[in-house]
Structures are given as C-alpha cells and as structure tokens.
Amino acid sequence: MIFRHAIAAQPILPHHFRLYFILGSDELTPESKIAYRADFDDVKQRSVYEIEVIGLTDTLGDLAYNQSLSLARAAAIRDTLVRDGLDRDAISIAGRSKHDLLVPTADQAAEPRNRRVEITIR
C-alpha cells in the first residue's frame, strides 16, 4: 500500500511493432492496416511519447531505389500518425533500405516480411 502511488506513476514501457507493405509501394498490406489501429491505441494511452519509425525493403531493386522506398515508407507512417493527431515533432524517421533484413535473402529476392517499418514508441 505504501508504494501504490509510486507504482502507479511509473511510465508505460516502450512498445515495438512492425507493419508490412505491398511490393514496391508505401501502402500497408490489409493486415497491417488493421494492426496499425491497435498499435495506434498504444500511443494514445501515453501522455508523453517519442516515436521512431524505420523503413526497410526487401532486396529487389538497386540500393538507391530501396533507400528512397524505405524512407517513403517511414514518411507515410509518420504522416498517418500526424493525421491521426500525433505531434510531428515527436516522430523521427529513417530509411535503412535492404539493411537489417528480418529474413536473410540473396540479392533480388522478394520477401514480404522484409518490406516493413519498425516502430518503437517510448
């Protein structure tokens, strides 16, 4: 009972999740559109938050194309979060191209699980 207020005052733990994209685009898969809503609810529970969005690609295409696409994916998620009422200044984005593959593949391999954004909410 003594520590009840201290425990209640603890911040919400960081949350990490992934959203996946349609091949060659910055459009979420239908499943990820549904998952976005649930993950967005996590952010709304926080009075203060910081969000990191990292876009990634599979190994199809050249490095310049993949870098541009990965950044476009991260920006698309940021823009959606802002449209849904979050503070743009609390959201950082980066594109990692085909680096940090979730599923290791050879070059020019289509792998849907690598076409994603990694989102961390603190």
Secondary structure, 3 states (H helix, E strand, C coil): CCCHHHHHCCCCCCEEEEEEECCCCCCECHHHHHHHHHHHHHHHCCCCCCEEEEEECCCCCCHHHHHHHHHHHHHHHHHHHHHCCCCHHHEEEEECCCCCCCCCCCCCCCCHHHCEEEEEEC
